[in-house]
Amino acid sequence: MSRDVQRRRVLRNVILLWLDPNMNIDNDEYKYLLTQTSEIIDTIELHNDPDQCIDFCTDLQHTKVFIILPYPLAQQLIPLVHDIPQLYSIYVLCNDAIPPSQQLNDVTPKLKGYFRTIVHICQSINQKTKQYDHDSVPISVISPTDCSKYDLNELEPLFMYSRLLKQILFDIDRHLHTKERFVQFLREQYQAEPVQLSIVDEFEQNYKPDSAIRWYTRGCFLFQMLNQALRLMDSNIIIKMSFFLYDLHQQLNELYTFQSAVWSPGVLYRGQGVMKSEFENIRKSVGGLLSFNAFTSTSVERETALTFCPMLSQDPDTVPVLFVMKINQAVKSTPFALVSSMSYYEDSEGEVLFSMHSVFRIESMEQVDDVLWRVKLVLTNDEDRDLQVLGEQLEKETSGSTGWSRLGQLLIQVGHFSEAKEVYLTLMDSLSSDDYEGLANCYHQLGMVSNGTGNYTEALNLYQQAVELHLKTFSEGDIALASSYSNIGGVYYKLGDYHKALSMYEKTSEIYHKTLSPDDSALGTLYNNIGTVYNSLEDNSKALEFYEKSLMIRQKILPSNHPSLAVIHRNIAIIYEKAGKLTNALEFYQKTLAVQEKSLLPNHHERFGTYNNIATLFDTMGNYSEALKYYEKARDVCYKVYPNNDHPDLASVYGNMGAAYDQLREYSKALEFFEKSLAIRQRLLPHDHPSFAQTYNNMGSAYDNLCEHEKAMEYYQKGFEINKKTLPSNHPELAISLNNIGSMYDIMDDYPKALECYYQALDIKKETLPSHHPSISNTYSNIGTIYKRMEDYSKALEFYEKSLDVYKISLPPNHSNLAVLYNNLGILYDSMENFPKALECHEKNLEISRVVLPANHPDLATKLNTIGSLLTDIGEYSKALPFYQEALNTARKSLPPDHPDLQEYEENLRILKDILKLYIKSMKRGCKA
């Protein structure tokens, strides 16, 4: 690879690769390629190694690849690589004409042809790049149903955020982000790109606010970078370009004001290739709204627009669409203007450019011919009822004294914490030292950033600084202090100091009740937070009381799918889960996720919690493979939201993944994830934080399963000591620790101590959990097992039956815990010589295991062998034979040839066959007699 390509990936949507083992940067053809394409493709890479080139291509995100391949290497590679999603166009360079019979045009429409000169390749690349850039303007579609609900949070997130971003960016102090800072940034990005640097030099010397249109229509890095940033909601780049966004909008607005008095286009046209998924949304949304979320080029000439409608054969992933836009110049709308005289290109006659976030009503659509669709749009105006409602709700979401403050709130809301921090630090630099209120607001918002990134100690310090500054202007009970008190309470909660959290929330509540109406949204948030603290303290009735208060307020004042309602749904799900009503809990978690999918960006940190909760619920229900799918989704969100991979949320999901692998008997992998979880928590949290107890218990379990019992006991006791120090004496986590320690005493054959631990655990669970909760059943079963080991079979049976009664109420009929219990009952009845009951229980165990385990799982072989042995013991030899045979066949598929279990099954089958031979011989002798 000729140079590092990772650092600029965020800036571009297209990259050009030339793969040729014999090519070098001094080659005349390569130099010609640079001069002809660098204006519109800011990064061109030369590769000599095919494997490295393919790896590089597949690692790219949000970027399309144009690739040049030499003949005959192309003939080998194209069938192998054409399905790579990032690959957009393939060009084959050959010295001689290639007969059609040897060309691979039928393999993929991505192949644009066989070219004998680099000149023709450059012409095609320039054309295709312009087409791709033209088509990459981000679109949002809002169905008529969503419009009629006036429900902000059922809209595409990109629609909401681009609209609000537009309002904010045009209301900010632009001296904080200037052309000079942007140029400095560009020089850092393009330091190895001389062609791009020459354009940057030209931009630095010649750019003026009244040349924004000329620079935008030039199609260089400004156009590509801006559209890419708006499409991906890349706040960092958007902030850096905010001066240009403003200048471009203002120049369009001035032209719009001037031209509207003398010119009305009536109808405008835009042709483009629309992604099939977006096209389906448009087709389903006639009567709804369509938004172009970036600056959008159109034409007064239909034929000109049609040249941008690609043929299906050129890109099978898009649908050619001609947008026909009705314009009523008499109503106020998004600014647009005829820009032909200001465009960089002389052949742009009839080009009309719209400012960002232009919204149209979808009037109708129809298919024109075999490939082309016509979509009729009507430009909305500022008095459109749907847009007014949306705008009002958006303004409520991000109130603030300045545009920069509102922008910071927006960035926090969408989870872009590093960009939000940059905004508030920049804003602080512009404030005077005696602007206590302005500085307090910045400290408060920076506290929210630190809170969002998991740096709770720093967040606490920032919130306290905000309070100190507020107190220089306001009294102790002023409403200005309430949000800081509330957020301090939230940090104490995350640090595990629940009583301090309640104390701060009570301070907040006193202020709110004196200054706010009973239905104010801030009270709804506060009640939810108080409920969450009581939830952690296992006071479920108090938690439910405050959740219901919060829900009542939010249902009165919020749209039905507002993110805050998702929070309440989640919290109610947690209460259901604690009550053992797992189906209800899953229903409410899925409601939570449904709201978040409509209202939050895909990588928003709030989705992490929902994925994690659904995964944990599947864990409880014994569906560990499904649980891992959701844990992995949660982990992937963490990777993208917290790039340094150092956050308590990631520690939590690592711990949960470890627990799932533990249940799947992948113990070494489980321990690996537990250690990752512990390492993060040791860096971020106090040494006695309650979450350490969970990590220590998990590690104890892994060591237990790896038969390292001394290490297991060490970690179980560490977990117990932390729980005993930080939690109420009846907290369920204490019961878990006692249960784990009891299991170690069981292994050490210290049955009295094991029983003591299990009974203590049972007392806690009975006090805090519903009588039919699965956790109580687990403890009944553990006590039953100890009595069985002590040969007190009647007591053992009593507790096993109690466990079974609870499981039948609380778990699905095929849950793996039921299989374990039936196995224990079967062994107990065998010990009591009640063989029919023993056989019945083992058969039920096998029936469930066939449902929950893979067909070749070694545990199935064990269960089959157990039934075979039992039937052999009671003289049912012919019935025992198929069980022994199936046990052996199953084990052969999953165990190595020298595994002792496999040898045991072979020996059992051999002995049974010998017994059957003797039995048959004796039967024959009996017949002869």
Buried (B, 14 or more C-beta within 10 A) or exposed (E): BBEEBEEBBBBBBBBBBBBBEEBEEEBEBBEBBBEBBBBBBBBBBBBBEBEEBBEBBEEBEEBBBBBBBBBEBBBEBBEEBBEBEBBBBBBBBBEEEBEEEEBBEEEBBBBBBBBBEBEEBBBBBBEBBBBBBBBBBBBBBBBBEBBEBBBBBBBBBBBBBBBBBBBBBBBBEBEBBEBEBBBBBBBEBBEBBEBBBEBBEEBBEEBEBEBBBBBBBBBBBBBBBBBBBBBBBBBBBBBBBBBBBBBBBBBBBEBBEEBBEEEEBEEBBBBBBBBEEBBEBBBEBBEBBBBBBBBBBBBBBEEBBBEBBBEBEBBEEBBBBBBBBBBEBEEEBBBBBBBBEBBBEEEBBBBBBBBBBBBBBBBEBEEEEEEBBBBBBBBBBEEBEBBEBBBEBBEEBBEBEBBBBBBBBBBBBBBBBEBBBBBBEBBBEBBEEEBBBBBBBBBBBBBBBBBBBBBBEBBBBBBBBBBEBBBEEBEEEBEBBBBBBBBBBBBBBBBBBBEBBBBBBEBBBBBBEEEBEEEBBBBBBBBBBBBBBBBBBBBBEBBBBBBBBBBBBBEEEBBEBBBBBBBBBBBBBBBBBBBBBBEBBBBBBBBBBBBBBBBBBEBBBBBBBBBBBBBBBBBBBBBBEBBBBBBBBBBBBBEEBBEEEBBBBBBBBBBBBBBBBBBBEBBEBBBBBBBBBBBBBEEBBBEEBBBBBBBBBBBBBBBBBBEBBEBBBBBBBBBBBBBBEBBBEBBBBBBBBBBBBBBBBBEEEBBEBBBBBBBBBBBBBBEBBBEBBBBBBBBBBBBBBBBBEBEBBEBBBBBBEBBBBBBEBBBBEBBBBBBBBBBBBBBBBBEBEBBEBBBBBBBBBBBBBBEBBEEBBBBBBBBBBBBBBBBBBEEBBEBBBEBBBBBBEBBBEBBEEEBEBBEBBBEBBEEBBEBBEEBEEEEEEEEEE
